[in-house]
Amino acid sequence: MAELFYREDRDQDFMNACDIIRQNSDGNVSVSQIVGKAILMPARSFYIHPREYAKIIRRGKENLPKSEASKELHLEILKRYEILKNGCPSLRDEEINKIISEQSAPRFYISQSRGIILYYELMKK
């Protein structure tokens, strides 16, 4: 798993996504449903340090994480790397890592169970 570097940012953005789901519901929505929908909402970033992108790219598809959410994160980063590398072969890996680190993510890479725990932790604050 990539080391989560921007945890506070991720947590705040995730909670904002949960709030949007809650506000747009009819009131009869469970925490599990809120979290399930929030996880699939676009995220501002991947929330990992730029050097983590280099580790993911260096490893490639070998030794993917066991966690489905982490595996999907790795595969998305690898897909973006390939697109950028094929589209502009003169880009150095460091430049590609920076570009990817500044892009938004298609979703929050949090498992349903971890999302529920995180939701309750954040609600306590």
C-alpha positions as a Python dict, from the first residue, in 0.01 Angstrom:
ca = {
    (1, 'M'): (0, 0, 0),
    (2, 'A'): (120, 347, -80),
    (3, 'E'): (188, 550, 227),
    (4, 'L'): (-92, 800, 280),
    (5, 'F'): (76, 1139, 306),
    (6, 'Y'): (-214, 1381, 293),
    (7, 'R'): (-437, 1201, 543),
    (8, 'E'): (-601, 1511, 690),
    (9, 'D'): (-686, 1641, 342),
    (10, 'R'): (-825, 1302, 241),
    (11, 'D'): (-1029, 1273, 559),
    (12, 'Q'): (-1176, 1622, 518),
    (13, 'D'): (-1260, 1563, 152),
    (14, 'F'): (-1412, 1224, 234),
    (15, 'M'): (-1627, 1377, 507),
    (16, 'N'): (-1738, 1651, 266),
    (17, 'A'): (-1840, 1379, 19),
    (18, 'C'): (-2035, 1202, 296),
    (19, 'D'): (-2206, 1531, 384),
    (20, 'I'): (-2313, 1578, 22),
    (21, 'I'): (-2462, 1228, 15),
    (22, 'R'): (-2640, 1286, 345),
    (23, 'Q'): (-2778, 1624, 235),
    (24, 'N'): (-2906, 1483, -95),
    (25, 'S'): (-3078, 1187, 68),
    (26, 'D'): (-3435, 1163, 190),
    (27, 'G'): (-3311, 1099, 543),
    (28, 'N'): (-3353, 723, 526),
    (29, 'V'): (-2996, 641, 436),
    (30, 'S'): (-2765, 423, 642),
    (31, 'V'): (-2403, 498, 720),
    (32, 'S'): (-2308, 204, 500),
    (33, 'Q'): (-2499, 357, 207),
    (34, 'I'): (-2348, 702, 268),
    (35, 'V'): (-1996, 562, 279),
    (36, 'G'): (-2053, 336, -23),
    (37, 'K'): (-2162, 632, -234),
    (38, 'A'): (-1898, 871, -97),
    (39, 'I'): (-1614, 628, -175),
    (40, 'L'): (-1717, 633, -541),
    (41, 'M'): (-1723, 1012, -567),
    (42, 'P'): (-1433, 1186, -742),
    (43, 'A'): (-1148, 1280, -509),
    (44, 'R'): (-927, 1586, -527),
    (45, 'S'): (-613, 1373, -546),
    (46, 'F'): (-467, 1033, -462),
    (47, 'Y'): (-342, 1179, -131),
    (48, 'I'): (0, 1018, -150),
    (49, 'H'): (346, 1175, -152),
    (50, 'P'): (504, 1221, -496),
    (51, 'R'): (781, 973, -415),
    (52, 'E'): (515, 706, -361),
    (53, 'Y'): (418, 738, -726),
    (54, 'A'): (776, 644, -818),
    (55, 'K'): (756, 334, -598),
    (56, 'I'): (427, 226, -751),
    (57, 'I'): (557, 278, -1104),
    (58, 'R'): (885, 101, -1033),
    (59, 'R'): (699, -204, -899),
    (60, 'G'): (457, -207, -1189),
    (61, 'K'): (194, -477, -1176),
    (62, 'E'): (419, -705, -973),
    (63, 'N'): (332, -747, -606),
    (64, 'L'): (10, -549, -614),
    (65, 'P'): (-144, -488, -271),
    (66, 'K'): (-395, -743, -145),
    (67, 'S'): (-651, -479, -52),
    (68, 'E'): (-888, -421, -343),
    (69, 'A'): (-897, -42, -290),
    (70, 'S'): (-517, -22, -279),
    (71, 'K'): (-486, -246, -582),
    (72, 'E'): (-724, -22, -776),
    (73, 'L'): (-524, 287, -673),
    (74, 'H'): (-201, 128, -798),
    (75, 'L'): (-360, 21, -1126),
    (76, 'E'): (-505, 367, -1186),
    (77, 'I'): (-166, 529, -1130),
    (78, 'L'): (3, 276, -1360),
    (79, 'K'): (-261, 339, -1627),
    (80, 'R'): (-202, 714, -1610),
    (81, 'Y'): (172, 662, -1621),
    (82, 'E'): (142, 452, -1938),
    (83, 'I'): (-84, 709, -2105),
    (84, 'L'): (158, 992, -2028),
    (85, 'K'): (469, 793, -2120),
    (86, 'N'): (320, 676, -2450),
    (87, 'G'): (181, 1020, -2529),
    (88, 'C'): (504, 1203, -2461),
    (89, 'P'): (804, 966, -2446),
    (90, 'S'): (1043, 1253, -2374),
    (91, 'L'): (890, 1309, -2030),
    (92, 'R'): (1111, 1190, -1746),
    (93, 'D'): (956, 967, -1482),
    (94, 'E'): (991, 1245, -1221),
    (95, 'E'): (790, 1477, -1444),
    (96, 'I'): (523, 1213, -1496),
    (97, 'N'): (504, 1150, -1121),
    (98, 'K'): (451, 1521, -1060),
    (99, 'I'): (180, 1544, -1326),
    (100, 'I'): (-6, 1246, -1179),
    (101, 'S'): (30, 1383, -826),
    (102, 'E'): (-146, 1702, -937),
    (103, 'Q'): (-439, 1519, -1096),
    (104, 'S'): (-766, 1435, -932),
    (105, 'A'): (-858, 1074, -861),
    (106, 'P'): (-1173, 909, -994),
    (107, 'R'): (-1274, 799, -645),
    (108, 'F'): (-1159, 764, -285),
    (109, 'Y'): (-944, 456, -253),
    (110, 'I'): (-1091, 343, 78),
    (111, 'S'): (-1255, 9, 142),
    (112, 'Q'): (-1617, 3, 256),
    (113, 'S'): (-1522, -128, 602),
    (114, 'R'): (-1243, 128, 649),
    (115, 'G'): (-1475, 401, 522),
    (116, 'I'): (-1735, 321, 787),
    (117, 'I'): (-1474, 328, 1062),
    (118, 'L'): (-1334, 653, 927),
    (119, 'Y'): (-1683, 804, 905),
    (120, 'Y'): (-1750, 738, 1273),
    (121, 'E'): (-1403, 861, 1374),
    (122, 'L'): (-1456, 1184, 1186),
    (123, 'M'): (-1807, 1232, 1325),
    (124, 'K'): (-1662, 1224, 1678),
    (125, 'K'): (-1436, 1519, 1602),
}
